[in-house]
Amino acid sequence: MSEKSELLTLPYPAHTGNKTQAKSPKSPTGSVDSSALLLGLFAAAAYSVANMALRGLAKADGGPGWDMWVAGTKAFPTFFVAIVLIAWRRWNGQTSFAEWSFVWPIAVAALFNQLGGNFAFQMSLRAIGLAISVPICFSSIICSGAVVGRIVLGDQVTVRTAISMGLMVASIVFLSTAAQSRSAPVPDNAAVSEDTSVEVDRVAEQTLKTNPPMGVAAGVALSMLSGLCYGVTGVFIRKAVRSHMPVAATLFLFSAAGFLILCPGSLLLLPLEDIARTTPTEWVTIATAGIFNAIGFFAITHAMRTLTISRANVINASQNALCAIGAVLVFSESLAPLALLGIGLTISGLLVLDRR
């Protein structure tokens, strides 16, 4: 999810009348500026840390309310810094937002991103884990991004892109099969020792009745849904930051949709006493997820001012490997041969993808 000085010194597109076009700095050889590539790699690493923190917050018996609460609170760091940046721009006499006709589609995309993207991804983590959720999500991002990019931005779907999409679809099949072969996750409070009190047993049983463990098929579907939403909204983010919408305004809209909508919405599903029982470790983990998500969001948003969607996705391929390693080492998730094959197909599809 950068230091303040770095964020504020990155150039915004100059306004000329009603239309503004951001230039894409390129090297003499025609390749994209290396700083954008480094920002993309930095974003991938930050998102990987955020995803591992979110995996640590996934409770098999937590229910949708807890998932929505986590997805909403993690948006607060981005929301706070976006407000600071907007205030800074206004203090310096710069434009904070574009005209309303341009803002409202981005606001709708932001809501779509939070509900169908972040919320759905958090729910998928408690059903199928990190190592399988991330590559399935990535595969859906590639396919949906290519289709929507063609419709909204007129991007070409080349032969290489079509081959990449085919590999992604194949990877989803293998990863879904691998997920089905895994045993269902054990709820955090399902296993109790012999000396556990009857009252704790009763509470645990009631919790399982209220929030039964999610099925693997539902987890796979939610992971695909989150990728679909991320792919669609990624196109709108690129459209925003490459025109006359300040990056700070784009970040504000996306983070506000999370913090100001998901958090209050979670209170309809999650009792206040459950939030009050959040442990200090869980609060630290939520903060870690939020901070690194903000760092990744800021970095990739700036990088996408010069990177194409395809090139940004290729760089983000490192998330598949990093999250798989973290899932095995930190969370003791098992990776069957089919899962490894699926992850390999995802990375292959990203490498085959047209990067022009």
Secondary structure, DSSP 8 states (H G I E B T S, - for coil): ---HHHHHHS-----BTTB------B-TTS-B-HHHHHHHHHHHHHHHHHHHHHHHH--TTTHHHHHHHHHHHTTHHHHHHHHHHHHHHHHTT---S--HHHHHHHHHHHHHIIIIIIIHHHHHHHHH-HHHHHHHHHHHHHHHHHHHHHHHT-----HHHHHHHHHHHHHHHHHHHHHHHS-----TTT---TT--HHHHHHHHHHHHHS----HHHHHHHHHHHHHHHHHHHHHHHHHHTTTS-HHHHHHHHHHHIIIIIHHHHTTTS-HHHHHT--HHHHHHHHHHHHHHHHHHHHHHHHTTTS-HHHHHHHTTHHHHHHHHHHHHHH-----HHHHHHHHHHHHHHHHS---
